Amino acid sequence: MTQADINISQISRTLGKAGAAWIASIFLTHPLAGFAQDAKKGEELAQQQCAACHGKDFLTPIDPTYPKLAGQYQDYLEKVLRDYKSGARNNAIMNGIAKPLTRDDIRNVSAYLSSLSGPLSNQKR
């Protein structure tokens, strides 16, 4: 059971199933603007800002110490970019690239990169 399942269960007990269904339909048909993401915009920005170092496919960086971005977890990418932007994570190149990014830019780039096939796997080896 996920956290979302637990929350829906709690809402169902409070409002009844009809009330919970109504609330869920609002969120499904009207997503919160703050969480909107546009992978197409993310692709454009990633090609402009990331591809030169991380590779056009985001799997073949110009330096083997640079991370492969394709298929990386979206929440991880967002966190890392926010940390570079704020200076919490220090790398002269990445700090300069991340500094002008807006919250939406970070979400969009992260959504795009995480949608690509990559080497990450949750399977135990």
C-alpha positions as a LaTeX table, in Angstrom:
\begin{tabular}{lrrr}
\hline
Residue & $x$ (\AA) & $y$ (\AA) & $z$ (\AA) \\
\hline
Met1 & 0.00 & 0.00 & 0.00 \\
Thr2 & 1.41 & 3.38 & $-0.98$ \\
Gln3 & 1.18 & 6.68 & 0.87 \\
Ala4 & $-1.41$ & 7.80 & $-1.70$ \\
Asp5 & $-3.52$ & 4.71 & $-0.94$ \\
Ile6 & $-3.40$ & 5.48 & 2.77 \\
Asn7 & $-4.44$ & 9.10 & 2.20 \\
Ile8 & $-7.33$ & 8.07 & $-0.06$ \\
Ser9 & $-8.43$ & 5.57 & 2.61 \\
Gln10 & $-8.44$ & 8.29 & 5.23 \\
Ile11 & $-10.41$ & 10.62 & 2.97 \\
Ser12 & $-12.89$ & 7.83 & 2.17 \\
Arg13 & $-13.54$ & 7.20 & 5.87 \\
Thr14 & $-14.12$ & 10.91 & 6.48 \\
Leu15 & $-16.09$ & 11.89 & 3.39 \\
Gly16 & $-17.40$ & 8.56 & 2.21 \\
Lys17 & $-16.47$ & 6.97 & $-1.10$ \\
Ala18 & $-18.49$ & 9.43 & $-3.18$ \\
Gly19 & $-16.79$ & 12.41 & $-1.55$ \\
Ala20 & $-13.33$ & 10.89 & $-1.97$ \\
Ala21 & $-14.04$ & 10.10 & $-5.63$ \\
Trp22 & $-15.19$ & 13.68 & $-6.21$ \\
Ile23 & $-12.01$ & 15.13 & $-4.65$ \\
Ala24 & $-9.82$ & 12.73 & $-6.61$ \\
Ser25 & $-11.53$ & 13.73 & $-9.85$ \\
Ile26 & $-10.70$ & 17.38 & $-9.18$ \\
Phe27 & $-6.98$ & 16.64 & $-8.80$ \\
Leu28 & $-6.93$ & 14.33 & $-11.81$ \\
Thr29 & $-8.61$ & 16.84 & $-14.12$ \\
His30 & $-6.99$ & 20.00 & $-12.70$ \\
Pro31 & $-3.38$ & 19.24 & $-11.75$ \\
Leu32 & $-1.71$ & 21.75 & $-9.48$ \\
Ala33 & 0.15 & 24.31 & $-11.57$ \\
Gly34 & 3.14 & 24.21 & $-9.24$ \\
Phe35 & 3.74 & 20.57 & $-10.08$ \\
Ala36 & 3.19 & 20.83 & $-13.82$ \\
Gln37 & 6.03 & 19.63 & $-15.97$ \\
Asp38 & 6.66 & 19.81 & $-19.67$ \\
Ala39 & 9.11 & 17.18 & $-20.92$ \\
Lys40 & 9.19 & 18.80 & $-24.39$ \\
Lys41 & 10.46 & 22.07 & $-22.90$ \\
Gly42 & 12.79 & 19.98 & $-20.78$ \\
Glu43 & 14.18 & 18.30 & $-23.89$ \\
Glu44 & 14.93 & 21.67 & $-25.50$ \\
Leu45 & 16.65 & 22.97 & $-22.38$ \\
Ala46 & 18.59 & 19.74 & $-21.82$ \\
Gln47 & 19.88 & 19.81 & $-25.40$ \\
Gln48 & 20.95 & 23.45 & $-24.94$ \\
Gln49 & 22.44 & 23.22 & $-21.44$ \\
Cys50 & 23.38 & 19.58 & $-20.74$ \\
Ala51 & 24.22 & 17.76 & $-23.98$ \\
Ala52 & 27.64 & 19.38 & $-24.55$ \\
Cys53 & 29.08 & 17.69 & $-21.45$ \\
His54 & 26.68 & 14.80 & $-20.74$ \\
Gly55 & 26.32 & 13.70 & $-24.40$ \\
Lys56 & 23.51 & 14.20 & $-26.89$ \\
Asp57 & 21.97 & 10.91 & $-25.72$ \\
Phe58 & 22.76 & 11.77 & $-22.06$ \\
Leu59 & 24.52 & 8.39 & $-21.80$ \\
Thr60 & 27.93 & 9.25 & $-23.28$ \\
Pro61 & 29.46 & 12.16 & $-21.35$ \\
Ile62 & 32.65 & 13.75 & $-22.66$ \\
Asp63 & 34.42 & 12.76 & $-19.43$ \\
Pro64 & 33.85 & 9.36 & $-17.81$ \\
Thr65 & 33.59 & 11.01 & $-14.39$ \\
Tyr66 & 30.51 & 12.98 & $-15.52$ \\
Pro67 & 27.23 & 11.25 & $-14.71$ \\
Lys68 & 24.95 & 9.58 & $-17.22$ \\
Leu69 & 21.69 & 11.50 & $-16.93$ \\
Ala70 & 19.35 & 9.39 & $-19.08$ \\
Gly71 & 16.95 & 7.38 & $-16.97$ \\
Gln72 & 18.06 & 8.98 & $-13.70$ \\
Tyr73 & 15.34 & 9.31 & $-11.07$ \\
Gln74 & 13.37 & 12.53 & $-11.50$ \\
Asp75 & 13.32 & 13.46 & $-7.82$ \\
Tyr76 & 17.08 & 12.95 & $-7.60$ \\
Leu77 & 17.72 & 15.16 & $-10.64$ \\
Glu78 & 15.48 & 17.88 & $-9.20$ \\
Lys79 & 17.27 & 17.74 & $-5.84$ \\
Val80 & 20.74 & 17.87 & $-7.38$ \\
Leu81 & 19.86 & 20.78 & $-9.66$ \\
Arg82 & 18.27 & 22.71 & $-6.76$ \\
Asp83 & 21.42 & 22.06 & $-4.70$ \\
Tyr84 & 23.70 & 23.30 & $-7.50$ \\
Lys85 & 21.46 & 26.34 & $-7.93$ \\
Ser86 & 21.55 & 27.21 & $-4.21$ \\
Gly87 & 25.24 & 26.42 & $-3.81$ \\
Ala88 & 24.57 & 23.56 & $-1.38$ \\
Arg89 & 26.41 & 21.37 & $-3.87$ \\
Asn90 & 29.62 & 22.84 & $-5.25$ \\
Asn91 & 30.87 & 22.51 & $-8.82$ \\
Ala92 & 31.85 & 25.66 & $-10.71$ \\
Ile93 & 30.40 & 24.51 & $-14.03$ \\
Met94 & 27.16 & 23.08 & $-12.65$ \\
Asn95 & 26.60 & 26.00 & $-10.27$ \\
Gly96 & 26.80 & 28.37 & $-13.23$ \\
Ile97 & 24.44 & 26.27 & $-15.35$ \\
Ala98 & 21.88 & 25.72 & $-12.59$ \\
Lys99 & 21.85 & 29.27 & $-11.18$ \\
Pro100 & 19.54 & 30.81 & $-13.83$ \\
Leu101 & 17.17 & 27.80 & $-13.97$ \\
Thr102 & 13.64 & 28.40 & $-12.71$ \\
Arg103 & 11.73 & 25.86 & $-10.64$ \\
Asp104 & 9.78 & 24.90 & $-13.77$ \\
Asp105 & 13.00 & 24.57 & $-15.80$ \\
Ile106 & 14.34 & 22.13 & $-13.21$ \\
Arg107 & 11.11 & 20.12 & $-13.20$ \\
Asn108 & 10.95 & 20.06 & $-17.00$ \\
Val109 & 14.57 & 18.99 & $-17.52$ \\
Ser110 & 14.26 & 16.36 & $-14.80$ \\
Ala111 & 11.03 & 15.01 & $-16.29$ \\
Tyr112 & 12.64 & 14.72 & $-19.72$ \\
Leu113 & 15.88 & 13.09 & $-18.57$ \\
Ser114 & 14.09 & 10.61 & $-16.32$ \\
Ser115 & 11.85 & 9.57 & $-19.24$ \\
Leu116 & 14.85 & 8.36 & $-21.27$ \\
Ser117 & 16.17 & 4.82 & $-21.21$ \\
Gly118 & 19.26 & 4.55 & $-19.10$ \\
Pro119 & 21.45 & 2.19 & $-17.08$ \\
Leu120 & 19.63 & 2.58 & $-13.76$ \\
Ser121 & 17.78 & $-0.41$ & $-12.41$ \\
Asn122 & 16.00 & $-1.25$ & $-9.16$ \\
Gln123 & 16.70 & $-4.95$ & $-9.64$ \\
Lys124 & 18.95 & $-6.55$ & $-7.05$ \\
Arg125 & 22.05 & $-8.11$ & $-8.48$ \\
\hline
\end{tabular}
